Amino acid sequence: MNRREQKEKRRQEILVLALDLFIRRGYSATKTKEISEAAGMSEGLLFHYFKSKEKLYEELIKIGASGPRSLLTGIKAEPLEFFETAAREIFRYLEAEPFVAKMFVLMSQASINDAAPEPVKKLLMGIDNITPSVKKIRKGQRNGTIREGDPFALAAAFWGAVQGIAELAVLIPGIPIPDSEWIVDILRRRDR
């Protein structure tokens, strides 16, 4: 492993450790000294990787923001199939990588954190799973694959269930992740 690869690996380790501290202690209560101690380095060396706590937090938020964007734009499918794929992929990541579940918690906390730095608040303003989901739900209602009902409420139920499952995966490590079909059933039209 060359020097650049070692530095990037160390940077990723710092992000993982800082994520854990930020979700357990909150942004304001987390100190750079705690992050550097968790990483086994001096504060000065930590600042070699990230110029400030704000920049470190901002980097985590950028990572968290990129997930929903790539997911929502990356799945080209009919509405119900879109939600099936989204739930399946998210749950697969939750099972394989605890970092992903922790990112759900961080993004939720950051979105209501008055103390978040301005660049973070601006990044968070651009994240919206509901509006594009409402459009897909309306299309699915028209084609008969998604149940009738308020599209905003259906989108909130779907994404709220996904968020809740991710948070439980952090609170109770090792908890079984439900079958994605159970969550999609929130949306699926049932013929009577």
Secondary structure, 3 states (H helix, E strand, C coil): CCHHHHHHHHHHHHHHHHHHHHHHHCCCCCCHHHHHHHHCCCHHHHHHHCCCHHHHHHHHHHHHHHHHHHHHHHCCCCHHHHHHHHHHHHHHHHHHCHHHHHHHHHHHHHHCCCCCCHHHHHHHHCCCCHHHHHHHHHHHHHHCCECCCCHHHHHHHHHHHHHHHHHHHHHCCCCCCCCHHHHHCCCECCCC
